[in-house]
């Protein structure tokens, strides 16, 4: 981490619930201050802020729709002001986590759904990272969230998985091009997780849950805390020799 500020500060998009909230809390346990973003769930985001503050860390929630790249300059201004209120000017971590799910057979996927996924999962992380690059400290960590679906196939996720394949390639290019500043960039790819993502099917559909557990080496679907812990591990100083890599946290799905 950079020595310009004694406490690492990490920005997590989509931090009001699910994996983003779990990552934020895991990083707070590791001593990070957090800026989380939310699209609509302001109350949920503020609840996460209070949980982080209860751990003795600073936290701020800012509104952001990652599908609206033209809003990134304004967001960056808000972020700069928020950091200044803490007497800081730099980020030491960025986790591109915000996302939405579309489940549709390849033959039935509509262009508008495809375009929406591009905006959220590929264009958004590309240009948001670009926008906050001046705020990233030398030696910072960037973590892009992918999916196990970029390695194995489950019918109905062709468009979503294609975006995640794109973000994995982008990760390698970012790692190469930002290496001169000591910025490490990696991909974290969760497997099936019992959250409300995609309508909560993994969590709430008992038959689906049993099937996914049966094809997972560790015998269960993941929980948000499994991914929070994995993200925190990749953001630690001890992981500083890891860059440009895809790390799958799936409990061994479809091995």
MARGUDREN-147582 format. One line per field, with one value per residue: x, y, z of N, C-alpha, C in turn. Coordinates in nm, 3 decimals, m for minus. Layout:
BEGIN
n_x X; ...
n_y Y; ...
n_z Z; ...
ca_x X; ...
ca_y Y; ...
ca_z Z; ...
c_x X; ...
c_y Y; ...
c_z Z; ...
This chain:
BEGIN
n_x 0.083; 0.032; 0.243; 0.149; m0.073; m0.180; m0.381; m0.534; m0.757; m1.042; m1.242; m1.554; m1.771; m2.125; m2.186; m2.388; m2.517; m2.519; m2.241; m2.077; m2.122; m2.030; m1.759; m1.682; m1.712; m1.531; m1.291; m1.294; m1.253; m0.990; m0.871; m0.920; m1.049; m1.363; m1.522; m1.831; m2.051; m2.387; m2.682; m2.967; m3.042; m3.026; m3.076; m3.000; m2.731; m2.643; m2.682; m2.482; m2.264; m2.288; m2.234; m1.967; m1.854; m1.902; m1.706; m1.494; m1.391; m1.372; m1.636; m1.817; m2.098; m2.183; m2.393; m2.416; m2.453; m2.326; m2.371; m2.394; m2.177; m2.123; m2.165; m1.946; m1.737; m1.862; m1.913; m1.651; m1.570; m1.734; m1.630; m1.366; m1.414; m1.524; m1.303; m1.133; m1.263; m1.188; m0.930; m0.771; m0.641; m0.616; m0.694; m0.643; m0.731; m0.952; m1.252; m1.425; m1.729; m2.009; m2.309; m2.552; m2.786; m2.879; m3.085; m3.118; m3.182; m2.940; m3.055; m3.272; m3.191; m3.214; m3.125; m3.133; m3.103; m2.849; m2.698; m2.740; m2.603; m2.342; m2.297; m2.304; m2.128; m1.892; m1.823; m1.870; m1.687; m1.447; m1.434; m1.485; m1.268; m1.071; m1.152; m1.108; m0.842; m0.647; m0.678; m0.591; m0.346; 0.006; 0.104; m0.142; m0.430; m0.635; m0.935; m1.122; m1.443; m1.542; m1.681; m1.746; m1.872; m1.738; m1.554; m1.674; m1.979; m2.321; m2.639; m2.818; m2.678; m2.520; m2.476; m2.418; m2.193; m2.017; m1.957; m1.814; m1.598; m1.480; m1.406; m1.209; m1.005; m0.957; m0.855; m0.597; m0.474; m0.492; m0.332; m0.084; m0.045; m0.061; 0.138; 0.379; 0.334; 0.319; 0.070; m0.144; m0.351; m0.618; m0.841; m1.130; m1.322; m1.624; m1.807; m2.124; m2.334; m2.516; m2.706; m2.915; m2.877; m2.961; m3.230; m3.223; m3.211; m3.022; m3.004; m3.273; m3.406; m3.450; m3.402; m3.223; m3.018; m2.933; m2.843; m2.627; m2.462; m2.398; m2.224; m2.003; m1.689; m1.644; m1.895; m2.116; m2.306; m2.169; m2.129; m2.187; m1.987; m1.776; m1.673; m1.620; m1.405; m1.215; m1.173; m1.066; m0.826; m0.685; m0.638; m0.452; m0.125; 0.052; m0.020; 0.102; 0.264; 0.106; m0.046; m0.247; m0.392; m0.639; m0.844; m1.033; m1.305; m1.485; m1.538; m1.464; m1.619; m1.748; m1.509
n_y m0.118; 0.234; 0.476; 0.726; 0.776; 0.674; 0.487; 0.244; 0.314; 0.203; 0.174; 0.041; m0.071; m0.110; m0.172; m0.202; m0.433; m0.797; m0.947; m0.720; m0.578; m0.770; m0.785; m0.523; m0.524; m0.725; m0.607; m0.385; m0.513; m0.576; m0.336; m0.131; 0.183; 0.266; 0.345; 0.307; 0.230; 0.279; 0.209; 0.251; 0.175; 0.341; 0.339; 0.079; 0.093; 0.287; 0.145; m0.047; 0.125; 0.204; m0.039; m0.074; 0.147; 0.074; m0.107; 0.048; 0.188; 0.429; 0.529; 0.580; 0.634; 0.659; 0.764; 0.589; 0.493; 0.247; 0.193; 0.429; 0.591; 0.856; 0.986; 0.959; 1.159; 1.349; 1.182; 1.127; 1.377; 1.400; 1.189; 1.276; 1.496; 1.363; 1.213; 1.424; 1.528; 1.347; 1.414; 1.308; 1.214; 1.013; 0.688; 0.351; 0.115; m0.043; m0.198; m0.340; m0.423; m0.393; m0.513; m0.672; m0.934; m1.128; m1.377; m1.580; m1.787; m1.842; m1.821; m1.663; m1.420; m1.074; m0.782; m0.544; m0.635; m0.744; m0.512; m0.372; m0.533; m0.507; m0.235; m0.230; m0.434; m0.432; m0.194; m0.011; m0.084; m0.053; 0.226; 0.352; 0.277; 0.403; 0.668; 0.709; 0.672; 0.883; 0.921; 0.691; 0.557; 0.508; 0.172; 0.074; m0.150; m0.312; m0.480; m0.680; m0.808; m1.117; m1.417; m1.762; m1.861; m1.779; m1.971; m2.233; m2.367; m2.280; m2.322; m2.045; m1.824; m1.698; m1.433; m1.282; m1.422; m1.381; m1.112; m1.124; m1.276; m1.085; m0.894; m1.031; m1.048; m0.773; m0.723; m0.834; m0.665; m0.419; m0.480; m0.505; m0.249; m0.071; m0.140; m0.002; 0.188; 0.036; m0.067; m0.326; m0.554; m0.770; m1.049; m1.166; m1.449; m1.551; m1.853; m2.021; m1.841; m1.791; m1.546; m1.251; m1.202; m1.203; m1.255; m1.421; m1.697; m1.906; m1.905; m1.941; m2.139; m2.458; m2.698; m2.620; m2.526; m2.764; m2.908; m2.747; m2.760; m3.028; m3.043; m2.920; m2.925; m2.884; m2.928; m2.757; m2.456; m2.128; m1.865; m1.516; m1.420; m1.589; m1.489; m1.229; m1.267; m1.377; m1.165; m0.973; m1.101; m1.089; m0.820; m0.761; m0.657; m0.873; m1.011; m0.891; m0.975; m1.084; m1.037; m0.954; m1.188; m1.452; m1.546; m1.799; m1.834; m2.066; m2.289; m2.512; m2.572; m2.776; m2.925
n_z 0.000; m0.046; 0.111; 0.158; 0.303; 0.619; 0.665; 0.467; 0.201; 0.041; m0.247; m0.325; m0.563; m0.581; m0.310; m0.122; m0.051; m0.044; m0.210; m0.231; 0.010; 0.191; 0.118; 0.186; 0.466; 0.536; 0.456; 0.623; 0.868; 0.820; 0.848; 0.667; 0.552; 0.402; 0.092; m0.038; m0.309; m0.428; m0.618; m0.597; m0.342; m0.091; 0.188; 0.264; 0.198; 0.381; 0.612; 0.589; 0.604; 0.873; 0.999; 0.927; 1.053; 1.314; 1.350; 1.392; 1.178; 0.911; 0.689; 0.386; 0.183; m0.154; m0.426; m0.735; m1.067; m1.243; m1.506; m1.634; m1.785; m1.843; m1.610; m1.453; m1.425; m1.252; m1.033; m0.958; m0.869; m0.641; m0.494; m0.456; m0.291; m0.072; 0.017; 0.083; 0.303; 0.491; 0.519; 0.324; 0.000; m0.179; m0.313; m0.210; m0.295; m0.529; m0.601; m0.850; m0.844; m0.876; m1.022; m1.240; m1.311; m1.595; m1.703; m1.966; m2.243; m2.504; m2.761; m2.708; m2.608; m2.587; m2.780; m2.628; m2.366; m2.381; m2.439; m2.203; m2.019; m2.119; m2.059; m1.779; m1.686; m1.835; m1.993; m1.785; m1.559; m1.706; m1.777; m1.535; m1.375; m1.525; m1.482; m1.206; m1.188; m1.153; m0.882; m0.762; m0.558; m0.607; m0.618; m0.551; m0.525; m0.761; m0.807; m1.007; m1.042; m1.153; m1.274; m1.205; m1.423; m1.646; m1.686; m1.668; m1.811; m1.785; m1.892; m2.021; m1.946; m2.136; m2.238; m2.006; m1.907; m2.118; m2.088; m1.851; m1.932; m2.093; m1.898; m1.767; m1.957; m1.984; m1.730; m1.741; m1.928; m1.792; m1.571; m1.695; m1.812; m1.600; m1.434; m1.412; m1.222; m1.002; m0.951; m0.878; m1.048; m1.044; m1.104; m0.940; m0.926; m0.839; m0.757; m0.750; m0.540; m0.243; m0.245; m0.293; m0.557; m0.902; m0.858; m0.640; m0.678; m0.635; m0.361; m0.277; m0.425; m0.363; m0.502; m0.706; m0.546; m0.419; m0.643; m0.732; m0.509; m0.529; m0.742; m0.656; m0.511; m0.235; m0.136; m0.093; m0.169; m0.214; 0.033; 0.099; 0.269; 0.214; m0.022; 0.049; 0.228; 0.052; m0.126; 0.048; 0.115; m0.128; m0.143; 0.046; 0.167; 0.157; m0.068; m0.276; m0.488; m0.671; m0.970; m1.255; m1.259; m1.254; m1.002; m0.879; m0.665; m0.577; m0.432; m0.563; m0.799; m1.057; m1.109
ca_x 0.000; 0.107; 0.275; 0.104; m0.183; m0.154; m0.490; m0.578; m0.895; m1.083; m1.371; m1.623; m1.899; m2.230; m2.150; m2.500; m2.574; m2.456; m2.096; m2.012; m2.127; m1.941; m1.623; m1.657; m1.695; m1.406; m1.182; m1.296; m1.184; m0.847; m0.817; m0.946; m1.165; m1.437; m1.623; m1.914; m2.151; m2.517; m2.760; m3.095; m3.065; m2.953; m3.089; m2.916; m2.592; m2.613; m2.672; m2.347; m2.175; m2.292; m2.163; m1.824; m1.817; m1.903; m1.577; m1.390; m1.336; m1.451; m1.711; m1.897; m2.177; m2.211; m2.475; m2.349; m2.503; m2.208; m2.411; m2.397; m2.037; m2.113; m2.175; m1.824; m1.666; m1.930; m1.887; m1.512; m1.570; m1.791; m1.533; m1.254; m1.461; m1.536; m1.169; m1.079; m1.324; m1.109; m0.791; m0.703; m0.652; m0.590; m0.746; m0.543; m0.794; m1.077; m1.314; m1.535; m1.818; m2.151; m2.353; m2.689; m2.790; m2.984; m3.089; m3.194; m3.115; m2.871; m3.147; m3.376; m3.132; m3.252; m3.018; m3.135; m3.046; m2.706; m2.641; m2.743; m2.493; m2.218; m2.284; m2.281; m2.022; m1.770; m1.796; m1.865; m1.557; m1.340; m1.422; m1.477; m1.128; m1.002; m1.189; m1.050; m0.699; m0.566; m0.691; m0.530; m0.208; 0.102; 0.100; m0.280; m0.485; m0.763; m0.991; m1.240; m1.522; m1.588; m1.773; m1.709; m1.936; m1.643; m1.475; m1.767; m2.101; m2.455; m2.730; m2.894; m2.591; m2.423; m2.442; m2.354; m2.060; m1.933; m1.908; m1.713; m1.480; m1.419; m1.342; m1.088; m0.903; m0.926; m0.771; m0.458; m0.423; m0.472; m0.215; 0.035; m0.028; m0.051; 0.245; 0.485; 0.300; 0.308; m0.071; m0.175; m0.488; m0.653; m0.982; m1.186; m1.436; m1.706; m1.898; m2.263; m2.340; m2.652; m2.745; m3.035; m2.840; m3.038; m3.358; m3.202; m3.242; m2.928; m3.038; m3.411; m3.454; m3.386; m3.353; m3.105; m2.914; m2.881; m2.766; m2.501; m2.380; m2.353; m2.115; m1.901; m1.602; m1.662; m2.024; m2.220; m2.291; m2.095; m2.195; m2.124; m1.865; m1.668; m1.617; m1.562; m1.273; m1.124; m1.138; m0.975; m0.695; m0.616; m0.605; m0.351; 0.012; 0.119; m0.056; 0.156; 0.333; 0.002; m0.110; m0.289; m0.436; m0.778; m0.857; m1.171; m1.350; m1.610; m1.547; m1.431; m1.733; m1.722; m1.367
ca_y 0.000; 0.358; 0.531; 0.864; 0.783; 0.559; 0.390; 0.221; 0.349; 0.123; 0.201; m0.079; m0.042; m0.206; m0.217; m0.190; m0.565; m0.912; m0.961; m0.592; m0.550; m0.866; m0.740; m0.403; m0.559; m0.800; m0.511; m0.307; m0.596; m0.571; m0.203; m0.035; 0.272; 0.225; 0.419; 0.213; 0.295; 0.214; 0.268; 0.299; 0.131; 0.432; 0.297; m0.039; 0.138; 0.354; 0.040; m0.103; 0.228; 0.197; m0.161; m0.047; 0.240; m0.001; m0.177; 0.148; 0.238; 0.532; 0.478; 0.676; 0.576; 0.754; 0.708; 0.570; 0.393; 0.218; 0.186; 0.566; 0.634; 1.002; 1.039; 0.929; 1.279; 1.403; 1.091; 1.144; 1.500; 1.367; 1.103; 1.361; 1.574; 1.273; 1.183; 1.545; 1.540; 1.259; 1.457; 1.217; 1.251; 0.898; 0.555; 0.245; m0.003; m0.030; m0.326; m0.324; m0.532; m0.371; m0.593; m0.723; m1.061; m1.157; m1.520; m1.603; m1.874; m1.770; m1.793; m1.570; m1.299; m0.955; m0.684; m0.446; m0.699; m0.753; m0.379; m0.339; m0.606; m0.441; m0.108; m0.252; m0.528; m0.417; m0.052; 0.055; m0.102; 0.002; 0.371; 0.399; 0.265; 0.512; 0.796; 0.724; 0.643; 0.986; 0.913; 0.568; 0.570; 0.411; 0.052; 0.040; m0.275; m0.311; m0.614; m0.687; m0.926; m1.194; m1.525; m1.895; m1.886; m1.752; m2.095; m2.341; m2.318; m2.314; m2.268; m1.927; m1.714; m1.671; m1.291; m1.243; m1.482; m1.316; m0.988; m1.159; m1.311; m0.959; m0.827; m1.106; m1.002; m0.636; m0.729; m0.857; m0.543; m0.320; m0.521; m0.474; m0.107; 0.006; m0.198; 0.096; 0.259; m0.062; m0.100; m0.466; m0.573; m0.912; m1.088; m1.263; m1.512; m1.633; m1.954; m1.999; m1.780; m1.777; m1.408; m1.213; m1.175; m1.279; m1.297; m1.507; m1.837; m1.998; m1.906; m1.973; m2.257; m2.570; m2.795; m2.562; m2.522; m2.901; m2.943; m2.674; m2.820; m3.161; m3.030; m2.839; m3.016; m2.865; m2.982; m2.658; m2.331; m2.028; m1.758; m1.387; m1.405; m1.662; m1.401; m1.116; m1.307; m1.394; m1.032; m0.911; m1.165; m1.039; m0.678; m0.746; m0.637; m1.000; m1.059; m0.791; m1.034; m1.141; m0.938; m1.006; m1.326; m1.488; m1.633; m1.846; m1.870; m2.135; m2.414; m2.624; m2.608; m2.840; m2.958
ca_z 0.000; m0.049; 0.243; 0.165; 0.401; 0.706; 0.661; 0.329; 0.167; m0.073; m0.309; m0.371; m0.627; m0.544; m0.175; m0.028; m0.017; m0.107; m0.211; m0.205; 0.153; 0.258; 0.093; 0.263; 0.607; 0.549; 0.447; 0.747; 0.967; 0.788; 0.875; 0.560; 0.545; 0.282; 0.018; m0.112; m0.393; m0.442; m0.726; m0.545; m0.204; m0.002; 0.328; 0.283; 0.195; 0.507; 0.714; 0.577; 0.658; 1.019; 1.039; 0.913; 1.159; 1.440; 1.356; 1.418; 1.053; 0.846; 0.574; 0.312; 0.074; m0.261; m0.533; m0.864; m1.161; m1.324; m1.647; m1.687; m1.785; m1.848; m1.473; m1.378; m1.380; m1.134; m0.922; m0.915; m0.790; m0.510; m0.427; m0.414; m0.177; 0.042; 0.067; 0.144; 0.437; 0.577; 0.515; 0.232; m0.140; m0.263; m0.287; m0.211; m0.353; m0.605; m0.635; m0.945; m0.804; m0.908; m1.135; m1.247; m1.381; m1.693; m1.734; m2.089; m2.340; m2.611; m2.871; m2.665; m2.552; m2.663; m2.790; m2.518; m2.247; m2.407; m2.424; m2.061; m1.956; m2.159; m1.988; m1.636; m1.652; m1.913; m2.013; m1.655; m1.493; m1.791; m1.772; m1.397; m1.334; m1.593; m1.420; m1.073; m1.195; m1.088; m0.735; m0.713; m0.515; m0.657; m0.535; m0.516; m0.575; m0.831; m0.815; m1.093; m1.007; m1.268; m1.238; m1.247; m1.552; m1.753; m1.705; m1.700; m1.875; m1.736; m1.992; m1.984; m1.902; m2.242; m2.247; m1.879; m1.900; m2.218; m2.026; m1.752; m2.008; m2.131; m1.784; m1.735; m2.051; m1.944; m1.610; m1.781; m1.990; m1.687; m1.492; m1.774; m1.839; m1.475; m1.352; m1.390; m1.098; m0.895; m0.927; m0.906; m1.095; m1.050; m1.116; m0.848; m0.993; m0.750; m0.808; m0.710; m0.408; m0.192; m0.217; m0.369; m0.695; m1.002; m0.801; m0.525; m0.712; m0.570; m0.218; m0.244; m0.498; m0.295; m0.600; m0.768; m0.443; m0.403; m0.763; m0.732; m0.404; m0.572; m0.840; m0.590; m0.435; m0.091; m0.098; m0.063; m0.243; m0.138; 0.106; 0.071; 0.348; 0.147; m0.123; 0.122; 0.277; m0.062; m0.175; 0.145; 0.103; m0.248; m0.125; 0.151; 0.120; 0.133; m0.202; m0.367; m0.602; m0.756; m1.058; m1.384; m1.240; m1.227; m0.884; m0.866; m0.531; m0.608; m0.357; m0.652; m0.886; m1.186; m1.125
c_x 0.088; 0.131; 0.223; m0.011; m0.174; m0.260; m0.532; m0.725; m0.931; m1.223; m1.430; m1.754; m2.000; m2.209; m2.264; m2.554; m2.484; m2.305; m2.026; m2.009; m2.033; m1.795; m1.588; m1.631; m1.566; m1.286; m1.177; m1.227; m1.033; m0.788; m0.836; m1.058; m1.230; m1.522; m1.700; m2.012; m2.279; m2.590; m2.890; m3.111; m2.987; m2.959; m3.002; m2.770; m2.554; m2.605; m2.535; m2.245; m2.172; m2.221; m2.012; m1.777; m1.814; m1.775; m1.460; m1.328; m1.428; m1.520; m1.798; m1.970; m2.211; m2.298; m2.395; m2.422; m2.388; m2.243; m2.409; m2.257; m2.023; m2.126; m2.045; m1.745; m1.729; m1.906; m1.745; m1.497; m1.623; m1.693; m1.415; m1.293; m1.474; m1.401; m1.112; m1.136; m1.254; m0.963; m0.707; m0.723; m0.638; m0.667; m0.631; m0.600; m0.921; m1.127; m1.434; m1.629; m1.961; m2.192; m2.500; m2.684; m2.905; m2.976; m3.179; m3.114; m3.048; m2.969; m3.250; m3.322; m3.160; m3.136; m3.015; m3.080; m2.894; m2.639; m2.637; m2.628; m2.358; m2.194; m2.245; m2.151; m1.891; m1.734; m1.782; m1.731; m1.441; m1.323; m1.427; m1.334; m1.045; m1.028; m1.121; m0.899; m0.614; m0.573; m0.625; m0.384; m0.119; 0.103; m0.039; m0.318; m0.617; m0.809; m1.120; m1.314; m1.576; m1.687; m1.713; m1.764; m1.847; m1.552; m1.564; m1.896; m2.225; m2.552; m2.807; m2.810; m2.490; m2.380; m2.368; m2.210; m1.965; m1.877; m1.795; m1.585; m1.405; m1.347; m1.215; m0.974; m0.859; m0.832; m0.624; m0.396; m0.399; m0.348; m0.086; 0.059; m0.014; 0.064; 0.356; 0.461; 0.287; 0.165; m0.094; m0.321; m0.515; m0.803; m1.017; m1.315; m1.514; m1.779; m2.039; m2.267; m2.485; m2.678; m2.873; m3.003; m2.920; m3.169; m3.347; m3.223; m3.151; m2.964; m3.174; m3.467; m3.382; m3.329; m3.226; m2.988; m2.851; m2.796; m2.630; m2.407; m2.322; m2.239; m2.001; m1.820; m1.624; m1.805; m2.132; m2.204; m2.220; m2.187; m2.120; m1.993; m1.748; m1.597; m1.557; m1.422; m1.172; m1.079; m1.039; m0.835; m0.616; m0.577; m0.496; m0.212; 0.083; 0.086; 0.003; 0.229; 0.234; m0.058; m0.139; m0.347; m0.587; m0.780; m1.004; m1.198; m1.487; m1.629; m1.516; m1.551; m1.683; m1.573; m1.352
c_y 0.126; 0.409; 0.672; 0.882; 0.658; 0.450; 0.368; 0.253; 0.277; 0.162; 0.071; m0.037; m0.151; m0.261; m0.218; m0.325; m0.673; m0.915; m0.831; m0.557; m0.643; m0.828; m0.618; m0.435; m0.637; m0.706; m0.420; m0.383; m0.593; m0.432; m0.101; 0.060; 0.248; 0.337; 0.315; 0.291; 0.212; 0.282; 0.328; 0.275; 0.214; 0.385; 0.176; 0.000; 0.204; 0.252; m0.026; m0.004; 0.220; 0.073; m0.141; 0.045; 0.172; m0.081; m0.080; 0.207; 0.347; 0.474; 0.588; 0.602; 0.685; 0.689; 0.698; 0.463; 0.364; 0.204; 0.324; 0.624; 0.786; 1.065; 1.025; 1.055; 1.342; 1.314; 1.111; 1.272; 1.473; 1.283; 1.184; 1.443; 1.487; 1.238; 1.305; 1.566; 1.451; 1.303; 1.370; 1.265; 1.133; 0.775; 0.455; 0.115; 0.034; m0.170; m0.297; m0.443; m0.516; m0.452; m0.630; m0.853; m1.068; m1.305; m1.539; m1.697; m1.790; m1.729; m1.687; m1.438; m1.180; m0.857; m0.584; m0.505; m0.710; m0.618; m0.336; m0.408; m0.548; m0.316; m0.130; m0.327; m0.507; m0.270; 0.021; 0.039; m0.044; 0.152; 0.426; 0.388; 0.375; 0.645; 0.817; 0.700; 0.754; 0.982; 0.788; 0.593; 0.472; 0.292; 0.009; m0.096; m0.249; m0.456; m0.607; m0.818; m0.990; m1.299; m1.658; m1.930; m1.849; m1.873; m2.212; m2.282; m2.369; m2.246; m2.148; m1.807; m1.673; m1.524; m1.245; m1.296; m1.420; m1.185; m1.018; m1.209; m1.187; m0.892; m0.901; m1.069; m0.859; m0.635; m0.746; m0.734; m0.434; m0.352; m0.486; m0.324; m0.022; m0.040; m0.097; 0.177; 0.162; m0.100; m0.245; m0.478; m0.721; m0.928; m1.187; m1.317; m1.599; m1.744; m1.919; m1.953; m1.759; m1.634; m1.378; m1.182; m1.263; m1.331; m1.394; m1.655; m1.935; m2.014; m1.971; m2.098; m2.380; m2.673; m2.747; m2.561; m2.659; m2.942; m2.875; m2.727; m2.953; m3.155; m2.944; m2.927; m3.004; m2.889; m2.884; m2.541; m2.231; m1.933; m1.628; m1.371; m1.481; m1.571; m1.277; m1.148; m1.323; m1.259; m0.964; m0.970; m1.110; m0.892; m0.656; m0.724; m0.766; m1.062; m0.970; m0.846; m1.101; m1.028; m1.002; m1.146; m1.336; m1.586; m1.671; m1.888; m1.936; m2.263; m2.535; m2.667; m2.671; m2.869; m3.082
c_z 0.000; 0.092; 0.259; 0.263; 0.486; 0.699; 0.517; 0.313; 0.039; m0.117; m0.361; m0.436; m0.593; m0.406; m0.075; 0.018; m0.074; m0.097; m0.178; m0.058; 0.230; 0.238; 0.179; 0.411; 0.630; 0.545; 0.569; 0.860; 0.947; 0.805; 0.766; 0.599; 0.409; 0.226; m0.061; m0.197; m0.395; m0.557; m0.673; m0.395; m0.104; 0.144; 0.357; 0.285; 0.327; 0.622; 0.710; 0.633; 0.811; 1.071; 1.032; 1.025; 1.295; 1.460; 1.376; 1.293; 0.997; 0.722; 0.516; 0.202; m0.026; m0.367; m0.662; m0.942; m1.257; m1.473; m1.714; m1.685; m1.788; m1.710; m1.396; m1.339; m1.256; m1.012; m0.869; m0.833; m0.650; m0.428; m0.374; m0.292; m0.052; 0.102; 0.139; 0.284; 0.539; 0.586; 0.424; 0.089; m0.234; m0.217; m0.291; m0.268; m0.426; m0.636; m0.724; m0.928; m0.855; m1.030; m1.126; m1.327; m1.480; m1.724; m1.855; m2.178; m2.447; m2.721; m2.837; m2.612; m2.643; m2.671; m2.675; m2.388; m2.261; m2.384; m2.278; m1.987; m1.993; m2.075; m1.842; m1.611; m1.726; m1.933; m1.880; m1.585; m1.574; m1.765; m1.629; m1.345; m1.398; m1.523; m1.285; m1.073; m1.133; m0.935; m0.678; m0.678; m0.590; m0.562; m0.495; m0.573; m0.647; m0.843; m0.897; m1.065; m1.134; m1.220; m1.280; m1.383; m1.670; m1.779; m1.744; m1.755; m1.803; m1.831; m1.938; m1.946; m2.008; m2.244; m2.121; m1.873; m2.002; m2.164; m1.928; m1.819; m2.052; m2.016; m1.744; m1.830; m2.015; m1.824; m1.648; m1.846; m1.886; m1.605; m1.564; m1.781; m1.713; m1.387; m1.323; m1.263; m0.980; m0.862; m0.970; m0.944; m1.110; m1.067; m1.006; m0.909; m0.895; m0.826; m0.764; m0.565; m0.367; m0.148; m0.294; m0.514; m0.791; m0.949; m0.685; m0.551; m0.640; m0.422; m0.192; m0.314; m0.445; m0.393; m0.667; m0.669; m0.425; m0.523; m0.761; m0.624; m0.449; m0.672; m0.786; m0.497; m0.285; m0.045; m0.059; m0.159; m0.153; m0.063; 0.078; 0.146; 0.288; 0.047; m0.057; 0.171; 0.166; m0.116; m0.081; 0.135; m0.015; m0.236; m0.021; 0.093; 0.086; m0.002; m0.311; m0.488; m0.697; m0.840; m1.192; m1.378; m1.220; m1.111; m0.870; m0.723; m0.546; m0.525; m0.443; m0.735; m1.016; m1.209; m1.216
